[in-house]
């Protein structure tokens, strides 16, 4: 019998991806990335969400870009696109991938395509 206040022990549940615009979503990225106020608003307005493995891959891409001296990076994921300033680890803006179709991104040093893992 479990002590008071302790639930039954069972197999661990897989983590659920944080909801777009939620504190958990931003907290998941806070270790590696910072969010501009503009990006924060856009994420909430556009309902952009990242899976935990995508967060790690984006952080790795930003780290690699910073090591190569990239100043402005576009990260293309299966479901979203982000504009990032690697020098400051700052996400400048984000949007769903469909919204990025036929859009012109200027003053960009590099583009990283991150497919499904």
C-alpha positions, 0 to 999 in steps of 0.5 A, spaced: 500 500 500 502 506 498 503 512 503 499 517 503 500 523 498 504 518 494 500 515 487 501 508 485 508 506 482 508 504 474 512 505 468 514 512 466 509 516 462 513 519 455 513 526 456 508 530 452 510 536 448 509 543 451 503 547 448 505 553 444 506 559 448 505 556 455 510 557 460 513 549 459 514 551 452 519 557 453 522 553 459 524 547 455 528 552 450 530 557 456 537 553 457 539 553 450 535 559 447 532 566 449 526 569 446 525 576 443 518 579 445 516 579 438 518 572 438 514 570 444 508 574 441 508 570 434 509 563 438 503 565 442 499 568 436 501 563 431 500 557 435 508 554 434 510 548 438 516 544 438 517 537 440 522 536 445 527 532 440 526 538 436 528 543 441 535 539 442 536 539 434 535 547 434 539 548 440 545 544 436 544 548 430 544 554 433 551 552 437 554 550 430 552 556 426 555 560 432 561 557 432 562 558 424 560 566 425 553 566 423 550 572 425 543 570 422 540 563 421 533 561 419 532 554 422 527 550 418 523 544 421 518 540 419 512 544 422 515 551 423 521 556 421 525 560 426 529 566 425 535 566 430 541 570 432 546 565 434 551 570 437 546 571 442 542 565 442 535 569 441 529 567 437 527 573 433 521 570 430 517 563 429 512 561 424 508 555 422 512 552 416 506 553 411 506 560 413 513 561 411 511 558 404 513 563 398 516 568 403 523 572 402 528 572 408 533 577 407 540 578 411 540 571 412 547 568 413 545 561 413 539 556 413 539 549 416 534 544 414 532 539 420 528 534 417 524 529 422 528 525 426 
